[in-house]
Amino acid sequence: MGAHALNYLSLLLAVLAAVAAFLLLKKKPDPAAPKRSERKTAFEPKALPTVIPAAVEPKSNLHPIVRLASPQIGAMLRSFALTRSADLPSEDAVVIMSMLSRIPRPPHALHKLVSPEFLADANTAQLSEMVIAEPQVAAKVLVMVNSPFYGLKAPLGSIGQAVTFLGMNTVRGICLQYMLDESFKSTDPEIKRIYDRLWNASAFASELCFKLAQLLQLPEPGTLVTQVVLSFLGPVASHSLLRKDLVLSMATRGLLERSRIEQEHLGLCAAEIGSLLMQSWDLPKSIIDQVRDIDLVLVTPFETVQNQRASRMAFCYFCARLGEKLAHGEVTDLATYNLEQDQGPEFFHLLSYLQVPALAGLNEFLHLPELVSSINAMVRSMQIRR
């Protein structure tokens, strides 16, 4: 090999050695550099907002509810065999339908209020016109929206103003409550207080439903609010059919125990009775079936229900149960309520339903300051009125 070739080979080896040394130095960590876990990235999760926003945190950054359930409660639920109206002996069905026929029919406007077309397409002007056409309902709605329950700073003089300030879905829920209330009157002060508590529960539930549906970005929040309010029709109807002593004994009981009493003395629990009543009032079958579904969460394992149906059932069921807790005084400050720690048969199956992605972050959203402030103001107003 010539001298020139040897010189060229030596130079090439020197260059390769320098490159290798450079690469080794580059791989060594810089003590002053931040660790990988400390570096900012474009995908770093943000903290949950402190106010109710128009666009909320992506659900992938929010965790579902997970908790081990009590086997004793599971056994308690399995021991309760729910009777569906379709399985009721014909003679018993005739008796129940006869009793339900004595309940006065609500204003005709109820049919329009809950129709799929009105829920999907109605604007504020149409809702205002429909309520104004029912003077008694309109007067009660104005009294309600101007009460401390909704914490308005200045009184509202018209249904149109109420819709503007409180929103269509809140006013729709109030209207629906008062239209249903027209069918249930009692001169007994103890029974009247129980009815009032049930309607208060529906008001809490509808307010929670609308605001949480927005935060969770659930479709058709107005339809969900309507279904939640209608789910309270069954309990009110069953109370109107039972003896007073039974009604009073049910006042402090949970859904499972109430359902046992209703089924023992009426043949059906409240959800089934409510569905039969709505059927006798010729309400749309689609909404009757969806309302009946809600309380099925009590006794139906999550894995037996389709995912999309499960999220709607669980969400409405949760709003109804928390609405009851607020109306009964079991929860006096929403900020202290922790869904993950809620015990009892009413929440046994619900916790597994809440693992669906559509409901991820529900527990976090419950503690947003704007929602807590709104619900707590309603709680204080209810306590003052008692």
C-alpha positions, 0 to 999 in steps of 0.5 A, spaced: 500 500 500 502 506 498 504 512 502 498 516 500 493 511 501 496 510 508 495 517 509 488 517 507 486 511 511 489 514 517 485 521 516 478 517 515 479 513 521 480 519 525 474 522 522 470 516 524 473 516 531 471 523 532 463 522 530 463 516 535 465 520 540 460 526 539 454 521 539 456 518 545 457 525 549 450 527 546 447 521 549 449 523 556 444 526 560 445 534 561 444 535 569 441 542 568 436 539 563 429 538 566 427 530 566 422 528 561 416 528 566 417 535 567 417 537 560 411 541 557 408 538 552 402 540 547 398 534 550 399 536 557 392 535 561 389 542 563 386 543 570 378 542 571 375 549 569 372 553 575 366 556 572 361 552 567 364 553 560 362 552 553 367 547 551 369 542 557 375 538 558 376 532 553 373 526 557 379 522 555 383 526 561 377 525 566 376 519 570 370 514 571 367 512 577 370 505 580 368 502 586 368 495 589 360 494 591 358 490 597 356 483 596 350 484 601 347 489 598 347 485 591 344 479 595 339 484 597 337 487 590 337 480 587 332 478 592 327 483 589 323 481 583 321 487 579 314 486 576 313 489 569 306 491 568 306 487 562 306 481 566 301 483 571 295 478 572 289 481 567 284 482 573 290 486 577 291 490 571 284 492 571 284 494 578 290 499 577 287 502 571 281 503 574 284 507 580 289 511 575 283 513 571 280 517 577 286 521 577 285 528 573 288 529 566 293 534 566 292 540 561 292 538 554 299 543 553 302 537 556 302 533 550 305 538 546 310 540 551 313 532 551 312 531 544 319 529 540 317 535 535 317 540 540 323 538 544 327 538 538 325 544 534 321 549 539 324 556 540 323 561 546 317 564 542 313 558 541 315 555 549 312 562 551 306 562 547 304 555 549 305 556 557 301 563 556 295 559 553 295 555 560 294 561 565 294 557 571 300 554 569 303 561 567 302 564 574 305 558 578 311 558 573 312 566 574 311 565 582 316 559 582 322 563 577 321 569 582 322 565 588 329 565 592 329 558 589 332 561 582 336 567 586 334 572 580 336 579 582 330 582 579 323 580 578 321 577 572 314 580 569 313 575 563 314 568 561 318 570 555 323 574 560 323 567 564 325 563 558 331 569 556 334 569 563 333 562 566 333 558 559 328 554 555 330 547 559 329 550 566 323 553 564 320 547 560 322 543 567 318 548 571 312 548 566 312 540 566 312 540 573 306 544 574 302 541 569 303 534 572 302 537 579 295 540 577 293 532 577 295 531 584 291 535 590 291 534 597 287 537 603 291 533 608 297 538 610 302 532 611 301 529 604 301 535 601 308 536 604 310 529 601 308 532 594 312 538 595 318 534 597 317 530 591 316 536 586 322 539 589 326 533 588 324 534 581 326 541 580 333 539 583 334 533 579 332 537 572 337 543 574 342 538 575 340 534 569 341 540 564 347 543 567 351 536 567 348 534 561 352 541 558 358 539 561 358 532 559 356 534 552 350 529 552 346 530 546 339 533 547 339 536 554 332 538 553 329 531 552 333 529 558 330 534 563 323 532 560 325 525 562 327 526 569 321 530 571 317 525 568 320 520 572 317 523 578 310 522 576 310 515 578 312 516 585 307 522 586 301 517 582 303 511 587 303 516 593 296 518 591 293 510 591 296 508 597 294 509 604 296 515 608 300 511 613 304 507 608 305 514 604 308 517 611 312 510 612 315 511 605 317 518 606 324 517 609 326 510 605 330 509 599 328 507 592 328 499 593 324 499 600 319 504 597 319 499 591 317 493 595 312 497 599 309 499 592 309 492 589 306 489 595 300 493 596 299 496 589 302 490 585 307 495 581 312 499 583 312 507 581 316 507 575 311 502 572 305 505 575 307 512 572 308 509 565 301 506 565 298 513 567 302 516 561 299 511 557 292 512 559 294 520 558 296 518 551 303 521 551 308 518 546 310 511 547 317 513 545 318 517 552 314 513 556 319 507 554 325 512 556 322 514 562 320 507 565 327 505 563 330 510 568 329 506 575 331 500 572 338 502 573 336 500 581 335 492 579 339 491 572 346 490 571 350 494 567 353 488 562 345 487 560 344 494 557 347 497 551 352 502 552 348 508 549 342 506 552 346 505 559 349 512 559 342 515 558 339 511 563 344 512 568 345 519 567 337 521 568 337 516 574 343 519 578 340 526 577 333 523 580 337 520 586 341 526 587 335 530 587 331 526 592 337 527 597 337 534 596 330 535 597 330 530 603 336 534 606 341 528 606 345 533 602 346 540 604 352 542 601 354 539 594 361 541 595 361 536 600 358 530 596 362 525 593 359 520 589 364 515 589 363 514 597 355 514 596 353 507 599 346 504 599 342 499 594 340 505 590 348 506 587 350 498 587 349 498 580 349 505 578 357 505 579 358 500 574 354 504 569 358 510 570 364 507 567 361 508 560 366 514 557 360 518 556 359 520 563 367 520 565 368 526 569 361 526 572 364 527 580 369 532 578 363 536 574 359 536 580 364 540 584 365 546 579 364 552 583 358 555 579 354 548 579 355 548 587 353 555 588 347 554 584 344 548 587 346 550 594 342 557 593 336 552 591 337 548 597 337 554 602 331 557 599 328 550 600 330 550 607 327 557 608 320 556 605 319 550 610 
